[in-house]
Amino acid sequence: MHKQNKLDNTSSRPETTLGRMIGGFMVTQMIYVATKLGIADLLKDGPKSIERLAESVEADPRSLYRLMRGLASVGIFAETDDRHFELTPLATFLQTRAPGSMRNFALWAGEALTWRPFGELLHSVKTGKPAFKHVFDTGIMDYLAGDAEASQIFNQVMTERAAPTAAAVCAAYDFSGVKRLVDVGGGHGILITTILKANPHLRGVLFDLPSVVEGAKGLLEREGVADRCEIVPGNFFESVPVEGDAYILSSVIHDWDDERALTILRNIRENMPKDGKLLLVEYVILPGDEPHPGKISDVIMLVTENGLERTEAEFRALLEMAGFKLTGIIPTESRMSVMEGTPVH
């Protein structure tokens, strides 16, 4: 068995590290092409020659070899004897049905839908406006509504990334005092499904746009919680379901600027009982230079929409303007936090 190639860490020179960062977009595209061709799936049963791989994906053998050799040099695939390639631990996550698969994320990252707006990041920095609309002359949600393939990949990525967050929220927050939980902007239902399975006493409401929630029925039925979860289509800028003991929003508020975020929060404040709870699952940006995924996500929001990631002080101020008091911040293993708020009377 050929040993996995490892990243070249022999040089600690800062210019070497910086060079790798600068060239990161090239590696992204290399991963994207290999994923689009389905190479990882073709290697699931063992090594294959470059000729056989090229024949299977209808590619030029020499060009495909150059791609695979380049990916092997950064630890994705490994070259064995006689121009054969095999999976590495990293490459297994590019398989379609591998546990924790990142195949859809690799496809999403490599599509023009993603990289073209980032090519116009300067526009966003100078104007404060999303580069996505500057490039495509429409917002990302309207774009996805007109592109079924891109929309499917996007929804799969969101569901895959939501699963570990949902598990982390369940482990961190005590839902024992909640009887009726409304998941606002809950997408295909991975969060509410996870919470309901872990809390048999709970009843849930899944609330999102009609075109979104129609994709949730299958998941709720497969996971055995359909009889405890009501699906309500609607628009949270207009209203939300009434009388929930708690309202939970996961990665929703970060999609919007303060004005539109306040509209959502005020609609919830208006429809919840006096002793209700607001639960926001979001990144909370920490001060200083410590790495945090929310800091990169914040730039993604700058490019794609008018949203942003926020600090604790910014969340506190936003909730106060909407009529809530921030009563607690519960960290989770996902690096996201559960912020608890109660209505101010």
N, C-alpha and C positions, 0 to 999 in steps of 0.2 A: 504494500500500500504506500503510495507516494505521500510523503509528509506535506502538510499544508504549508503553502508559502505564507510568510509573515511580512507585515509592513516593515520597511527598512527604517529601523530606529537607531542606526549606528551613528547618525549625526544629530547633534542637539543644537546645531547652529540655528539662530532665530530666522535667518533668511530661508533656510530649508523648510521650517514649519510654515512660514508665511507663503512660500511658493506653493505648498500643498493646498493651503486655503484658497489661494488665488485660482488655482486650477481645478477646484472642486467641481465646477460646473461641467467640466469635461468628463470626469468620472461618473457624474450623474447621468449623462447621456449614454455612456458606455453601458452602465447598469440597465438603463431604460431599454436599449436596443436588445440586449441579451434577454431581458424579461419579455419584451414584445415578441421575440422569436420563440419563447418558451424553452430556452436551453436547460434551465434547472429541472423542468419536468422530464425532459428527454434523458437526463442523467440519473434519475431516481433509482434505476436498477443497476447502476454501475458505470464505469468509464466507457466512453465511446470515442472513436477516432474522429478527427476533424472532418474527414471526408464523409463519414456517415452522418455527422451532425449537419454538415452543409447540405447534404442531399435531403435530409428531413425537413429543413427550413427553407430550402430553395435559395441558398446563399452562395456566393463565390467562396470556395474553400480557402484560398489564400487570405482573403480579406477577413473572413470569419476567424481564421487562425490568429491574425494580428489582433483582433478584438479580444479573443479569449486569452491570449498571452498577456495583453495589457491588464485585463481584469484579474488574472492569476497573480500578477505582480503586486496587487493590493489586497490579496487574500480572498478574492471572490473567484471560485473555481481553482483547480490545481492541475498542472500539466504533468502527466505521467510519461512513461516511455512511449516512443514511437508516435508522437503527436496525438496522444489520447488525453482527454480531459475528464475530470471527476468533480463531484461536489465537495465543497468545504463546509464547515459549520455555518459560515456566513451565507453561502449560496443556497443552503437548504431553505432559508427564509424567502427565497424567490420562487419556491414551488407553489403551485396553486392551492393545495390543501394541507400544507404543512402547518402544524400548530404554531400560532403566532406569525403566520405568513405576512410578509410585507410586500407581496407581489403588487397589489393594487396601489400601494403608496409609491412604489418604484415607477409604475405606469403613470400615476398622477404627476409625479415630480418631473417626468421627462416630456410630458405633452406641452405643445406650444401654448395651450391654455394657461399653463403655469409659468413657463420660462419667459414668454414674451413680455408679460407685465413687469417681471423683475428686470428685464432689459431696459425698462423705462423707470427704474427706481428714482433716478435723478428728478424726473418730472414730479413724483410724489413728494420728494424732499423739498423741492423749491416751491411747490404750489400748495402742499397739504392735501391734495386731492388724489384719489385712487388711480394708479396707473392702468389698472384693468379697464376702466371705462375709457381712458385716453386711447388705449390700443384697440379695443373691440367696440367702442361706441355704445356700450350697454353695461349694466351691472352684472356681476357674476351669476346671480340667481336667475336673472332673465336669460342669460346666455345658456345656462344649464337646462332651462326649461325648453330650449329649442335644439338641444343636442342630446339625444337619448343615450348615446354611448358614453359621452363624458359624464352625464348625470349619473349613470349606473356606476361608473368607477368612483365618482365623488361620494355617492351614498355608501358604497362598500368600504371606502377608506374611513368615512366618518363612523360607520358601525364598528369596524375593526378597532379603531382607536378609542372608541367609546367603551368597549368591553372591559379593558383593564381599569379604566377610570371608574366605571360603575361598581366593579368589585371592590375597589379601594374606598369608595364612598360608603358602601355597605359595611365595610370593616371599621370605618372611622366614626360613623355617625349613629347615634342611638335613635331608631325610629319607633321604639316601643310606645311612645306617647302619641303617635300619629294614627288616626283612624282612616282618613281620606286624604290621599296625596295626589296633587295635580302636577303632572309633569308638563310644564309649559315649553313648547318648542322641542318636544321630546323625540322628533324624528321617527325612526322606525321602531322605537320602543325598547332599545336595549337597556336603558337605565331603569325605567319603571319595571320592566320584566325582572331584572336582577334584584331590585328592592323587594318586589312582591314575593319572589321565591324565598328570600331570606326572612321575610316577615309575614307569616301566614295570616295574621290578624288584619292585615292592611287591605284596603280597597284602593284602587288607583284610577286615575283619569289621564289618558294620553291626549294631549292637545297640540295640534300643529295644523299646517295648511292641508286642505283636502287632498292635494296631489301627493303629499308626503305620508300622511297617516294611513292611506290605503295600502301602503306596503308593510304595515305593522301586524296585520291580522294573522299572517302565517306564523310569525315569531311567537306571538302571544299564545296561539293554540299549541304550537310545538312544545312550549315550555310549561304548559298546563296552568296558565294564569288568566286565560281569556275570560273566564267566568267572574273574575275579580277586577277586571280592567275595562272601563268604558272608553271607547274611542270617540273623541269629539273633534270634528274639523272646525277650523276657524282661523282668525287672524289676530294675533296678540296686540297689534296696533289699534284694534277696534274694541276688543273685549276678551275676557277669559272666563272659563267656567266658574261658577259661584260656589261658595261655602266649602272650600277645601280646608282641612285642618292645617295643611302645609302646602306650599307651592314651591316646587323645585325647578330650577333652570340651570342646565349644564351647558357651558360654553355657548350661551345665548347672548348675554349682555355684552360680551367682548366684540360681538359682531357690529355693534352700533355706537354712534357718537352719543354724547351726553343727552342731547335733546330727544333722540329716538329711544334711548335706554330709559329715560324718565317716563316716556309715554307707556312703555311696557310695565314698568314698576308701579306707576300710578293706577293702571288698570287692575293690577293685582291687588293693590292696597284698597281699591274701591270695592272689590268683590270678595275679600276675605273676611272672616269673622274677627271680632275684636281681639281674641286670644290666638289668632292664627300665627303661623311662622313662615317666613320667607327664607329659602335656602338657595344660595348661589354657589354653584360649583365652577370655580374659575382659577386661573393663575393669579397669584398675588405677587406683584413685582417687588422684589427685595431691594433695599438700597445697596450701594457699593458696586464693585466690579465682579462679584461672584457670579459664575455661570449659572444661568437659569433658563429653562426652555421658554418661559414667558417673554423673555427679552427678544428672542428671535421671532416668536409668534407675533409680537407687537409690530415688527417690521412687515411681516406677512399681512397683517391687518391693514397697515398703512398702504400697501400696494394693491390689495384686492378689494377692500371695502372701506367705508368710513368708520370702521371700528377701531378699538385699541384695547391693550391690556392695561390694567390699572394697579396702582399701589394701594396699600391699606387706607391711607389718608384719602385717596381719590374715591375709593369705594364708600368710605364712611360719609363723605360729603354728598355723594350721589344718592345714597340711601336716605340721608336726612332731607334732601330736597324732594324726595318721593314720599316722605311721610313715614319713614322707618328709622329705627335705631339699630345700629350694628351691635349685637349682643355677644358675638363670639366668632372666632376663626379657628376651625379645626383642620389641621394639616392631614394629608393622606399620603399613602405610599406612592401615589401617581404624580407627585409634585404639584398637583392642584389642591386647592383647599375648599372646604365647605364653610361658607360665611352664613351665619344665622342672623336674621333680622326679625324684629317684631314691630307691629304698627304703633305709631305714637298717637295718643289720644289727647 
